[in-house]
Amino acid sequence: MSIKLLRHFISFSCVFLLTALALQAKDHEKEAKPFGLVSKLTQDTEIIFGLTHFEEFANEIGKSNTWKKIIELLDLQAGFDISDLAEPWGAAMDVIGEDAFFGFGKGTAANLNRLTKLSEEYNKISYEVAGSQLLSELGFGGNESSPEELMKDLLDQLLGDENGEFEKTLNELQLPAFIAGAKVGDGMAAQLVGQFSAMEDQLPPFVLTSEFDVSDGVTFRSWSVAAKDVFDDNARDQMRQEIGDEKLAEKLEKIIDSKKVEVSFGAHGDFLIVGFGPDHSHIKFVDNEDDSLMAISDFQFAKGYADKKILAYNYFSKEALSAFNSPGQFSSLTEGLTEILKSINEEIDIEKIIPLVSKLGKQLDDATKLNIDSTAGVLYREDGLKWASIGGASVPGVDTDVPLKLAPAVSEDAFLLINTAEEIDSRKNSIATFETVAQILHGAGQTAIQFQGDQQVAEMFEMFDGMFRPKLLKIWSIFKSKVANGLGPEGGVVVDLKGSMPKIPGVPAEFVKNGKVPRISIFNSVKNRKHLAEAWEQLVPAINEIAAAIPGQEPGQEFQIPDTLSMDGKNLTTHFIGLPFVSNDFLPSLSISDELFFLSTSKKATDELSAAIIENKNNDMNGLVLRVNVEQLIQFANAWIGLIEKNEDLVNDDATIEILNNVKRVLEFGEGVKGFDYKRYKKDRWREDWHFNIGDIK
């Protein structure tokens, strides 16, 4: 009896163990499925883009009412039959419909950096070489060279560099290590590989074919070509004759001979894989997921969304993303421009502008400076489309150490919200950059007038310079010293569509009673209220001084800013100018407290916002927030169309009716679009979330 029980126990244990292993394998397969072959790619892969279940997504769109309306519109307006695309669309879905990806392997970032370096060096020298050509075209003499001579001059300078840096970079530059794959089915993948292999008999003799292992039991085919085998003696002789410089031609030959390309293809399970690069070293796979790209921290973040309906995903290594965002791009551009300006300066005096252009490049580089991190993200379907990513590039000028007060306090039914916090250094740089641009524009204006030679225009410019420039500089000084130091780092814009219509004479009573208008509020936190008060006291007389200097005004009748009225509220003191037709909900005004600053079209809106900000205790939000509520906009537009249609005096001709019908058709299409919500913030690392809330129309 005990032996029989023991047998049952052993049998049951085996069945239980096997079942558990099967379920675990099934769960693992399900978990890894959204990311296709990422669990097989090596960790030195630098870039990946993938699509998954795209055909399923496309089929859902094809069944929607929105798509049916689009087809009807295309057929009606353009006579286009969408069914003509059925065959090529089906062929495309056979390849990318279920699972497809492409990526770049090790060495891609290095090659991108080489391209950037070559581009910068080429631009710098080409501007210098082209300077005399430009002078000739402007009629100032200079050397007008043929394109061939210009190219030879460029090559001489580029390859004649004493340290040989440009030549070295060209020799090292190769094709990126590219790989792509699509889940076409086990039998189809092998069949396609067989078809490609059958073409090898038709390849030219300089194409070398070979076979290599990519993982245990899996081999791929490759076709490789070396440029030195294609670039024959006749081509070399022709190049030497065209260049006319033996030493330069020898350098070019060496560069050409260093280039090679290898195309690889094969089947890995039910995936067809193709790739190219200088060799096939990047075409390799691992057996253990712990050794794959999936194991790195970025993809571990993406893996957290594996239970979502993932549509696409991506990954950039830190090196690859840095290569796409190389520093000093503006400085490189302005360095080239200064070479042209130096040539022009030989004929036209622009001595003062040249250092300003160079300075502007450095300022723009500082303004767009990025901190780069590796990144991975997923696009998935949930109430439309959602995106979530980790890492990546920082947002220039955004201070993530400052918690946002505005965004958490704004109602979800607001049409537009923009909210962020600015770094102090970024504000200082923005002010300096604005001043540099103003100086360049002023100098360019002076130069243009001198070049034109129009005495009347020159006198007008001189009068403006004498009368208005000192006054404008005074106003700018107030903004720079007082306003910029009085406002805090956080700023934002809120637009809602709930404002009451002002009682303007002549406007239909129904419009005034039921019509709504946008309420626009510009917000800023306050750092030093005293500075802002002093700024206003200084700005009013300064602006009045400019207004009084405008020609054509009668003495004693010059424009002056009216005295403002003030109103103390619970949270804010509101300053405004007495205007007709105003109310609390339509009152252009400035509202301020020790912590909050608003410029708004509505006192009521600022009171609501300030109360919500004070009551809100959420300090977890930072970075940059953008929200657009399209649903509110459509409701607002439909409400106004309804009001207009009720007014027979306004809808009394065919043209107006046609316009209204066209607007209603557009709004009908837009009813499926609910809104867009974007957040770029920092939580140990940079994060990005956005939601395009879109559904089907009725």
Secondary structure, 3 states (H helix, E strand, C coil): CHHHHHHHHHHHHHHHHHHHHHHHHHHHHHHHHHHHHHHHEECCCCEEEEEECHHHHHHHHHCCHHHHHHHHHHHHHHCCCHHHHHHHHHHHHHHHCCEEEEEECCCHHHHHHHHHHHHHHHHHHHHHHHHHHHHHHCCCCCCCCCHHHHHHHHHHHHHCCCCCHHHHHHHHCCCCCEEEEEECCHHHHHHHHHHHHHHHHHCCCCCEEEEEEEECCEEEEEEEEEHHHHCCHHHHHHHHHHHCCHHHHHHHHHHHHCCEEEEEEEEECCEEEEEEECCCCCCCECCCHHHEHHHCHHHHHHHCCCCCEEEEEEEECHHHHHHHCCCCHHHHHHHHHHHHHHHHHCCCCCCCHHHHHHHHHHHHHHHCCCCCCCEEEEEEECCCEEEEEEECCCCCCECCCCCCCHHHHCCCCCCEEEEEEECHHHHHHHHHHHHHHHHHHHHHHHHHHHHHCCHHHHHHHHHHHHHCHHHHHHHHHHHHHHHHHHEEEEEEEEEEEEEECCCCCCCCHHHHHHCEEEEEEEEEEECCHHHHHHHHHHHHHHHHHHHHCCCCCCCCCCCCCCCCEEEECCCCEEEECCCCCCECCECCEEEECCCEEEEECCHHHHHHHHHHHHHCCCCCCCCEEEEECHHHHHHHHHHHHHHHHHCCCCCCCHHHHHHHHHHHHHHHHHCCEEEEEEEEEECCCEEEEEEEEECCCC
